[in-house]
């Protein structure tokens, strides 16, 4: 697997390049601090994985990362960042980026993350996992097991920003029925479904059970 590293910190670039030499069939083809050249590098070298800190410089944003990911649809992305804002991790998950590590992640966690990426699985380091666990204080896996298939479908539609009326029309149900489903879902999950960030986190983080 060929990797491109884009990070503004030289110690991170050098450290990751050295660390990745321990993994068979892994090759860092470029390591750069020039975010503006990321698209051109990916177009030219066609790596399988982009390792990036999208929060390091104001000249690059999550929107820029989303454009990169949308342009290079086969590219996998792993974020390694010192940013500890849960909302930003939630945004990344909403973008389909399932691998997020703190810059103080252990060597073992970084190597494990690469293994998960190979299998197209989600991986969060322990620091990120602890941060997000404090954002929603529920056992989502247990809660989700109580949801009906219809309730799970409605949760996805709510997370997409659909109104109750729009959901009712799409599912050929009455408005009253949708409201009843919402009340039942809120009772099972323990929150009101008014917070879109909670829904994204629930769907994309908690063991992918919804």
N, C-alpha and C positions, 0 to 999 in steps of 0.2 A: 504494500500500500504506500503510495507516494503522498507526502504531507507538505503543505505550505504553512509556515508559521508567520503570523502577522501580529507583532506586539511592539509597543514603544519602549519596553525595558530590555536592555541588552542582557541583563542577568537572566531574565526569563527565556529569551531566545537561545542563549548559549546553553542554559541548563536543560531545556527541553530537547534541544538537538542532541546533547550528550546522552540524556536519558533514553531517547528513542533508539539509540544505537544498540541497546540491550534487547530489543525486540526483533526477532527474525522477520524478514520480509517487509520491514519498515524502512523507508528512506525519506529523509527531509530533503526536498529538492530546492526549496528556497526558504530562507529565514530573513525577514525584513521588518523595518519599522515604518516603511512607506505605505500607509493605508491607501493612498491614492492610486497606487499601482496594483492593488490586489486583484482587481477585475482583469487587467491585462495579463498578469502572471497566471491566473487561473485559466484564462482562455488559451494561453500559449502552452502551458505544461499539463493541463487537465489532471490535477491531483485528485485523489479520492477523498482526502480529508483536509479541511481548513481548520487550523488551531488559531484562535484569535481572541484578543481582549477588545471587545467593541466599546468599552467604557473608558479607554485610556486617554483619548484625545477628543476635544470638541469638534475636530474636523471630520470625525466619523461617528455615525449614530446607529441605533438599532434599525432605523429606516434604511440606511445604507447597507447594513447587513442583510436585511430582508430582500433588497434589490439583488444583491449578490446571490443569495440563495434561490431566488426566483429565476434568475438568469441561468444559473448553473444547477439544473434540477437534480443531477446525480451526485452533487457535491455534499458530503457529510460535513457537519460543523461541530466542533467542540470548543466551548468557551472556557477560558481560564482567566479569571479576573479577581481583583481585590474588591470589586463592588459588592456590597453586602445589603443591597436594597431588595427586599422580597419582590416588590412590584416589578423590578427589572428582570428577575429570574422568571417570574410568571409571564412576562411579555415574551421572553425567549421561548418558553414552552408553547405559548400561543402561536409562535412562528414555526413550530415544529422542530425546534432545536432541543434535543432531549438530554444532552450531555453538558453539565455545568460543574466546573470545579473552582474552588477558591485557590488563590495563589499560594496559600500555605497548606495546600493538600499534600499528603504524604506521597512518597515515591510509589508505594504500593497502590495507592488510589489512582494515580495517573496511569500506571501500567494496566490496572484493572479496567479503567475507562476505555482504553484502546481495545481491550478484549470485547467489551460490551458494544463498542462501535462496530467491530467486525461482525457482530451478530445482529446489528441494527436494533440494539436494546438501549433503554434509558439508563443513565448512570449519573448520580449526584454524589459528590464527596460528602463526608460526614458533616463538615461545617455548613454546607448548603442545605443538607438534609435537616439538620437541627434548626436552622433559620426558618425553613419553610414549615416545619412541624409546629413551630410556635405561631405561625400565621393562622392556621385553622386547627383548633383544638378538638378534633373529632377523629375517631377511628374510621376513616373513609372506607376501608375495605369491608369492615363489618357492616357499616351503614349501607353501603352499596349493595350488599348481598340481600338486603331487605327490600330493595327497590324492584318494582315490576319492570318488564321490558318497555312498557308504555311510559312509565315514569322516567326511565333512562333516556328515552327518545325525547321527551319533553325537556329534560335538563339540557340536552345538546341544543335544542332549538332556542331555549332561553339564553344559553351562552352565546349564541349567534346574534342575539339582540332582538329576537322576534317578540312581538307583543302577544298578549293572550289571545286577542282576536285573530291575529295572523296564524298562530299555532292552531287554534280551533278550525280555521278554514283549511289549513294544510292537512290536518289529521281527520277532517270530516267529523268533528266533535262539536258539541255546544260550548259556548263561552263558559257556562256554569260548570261543565264537566272539567274544563281546563283549570278553572279556579280551584275546584275540589282536589284535582291532582296536585296542584301547587301546594296546597295546605298539607296534604299527605306527605309530599316530598320534604317539605320544611320540617315536619314533625320527625321524620326518619333521620334526616341529616343533621338537624339541630341548628340550622340557620335559615334565614328567610328567602334566600335566592335573589336578594336585591343587589348583592355585591358581585359584579361580573368577574372581578379578579378571583374571588373565592371559587366561582364555578370553573374558571379556566384552570386554576390550581387543582381542583378536585378531579377534573377530567384528565389533565395531562400529567399530574404528578403522583397521586395516591395509587400507586401500583397498577395504573391503567385499568381499573376495574369497571369504570362506567362505560 
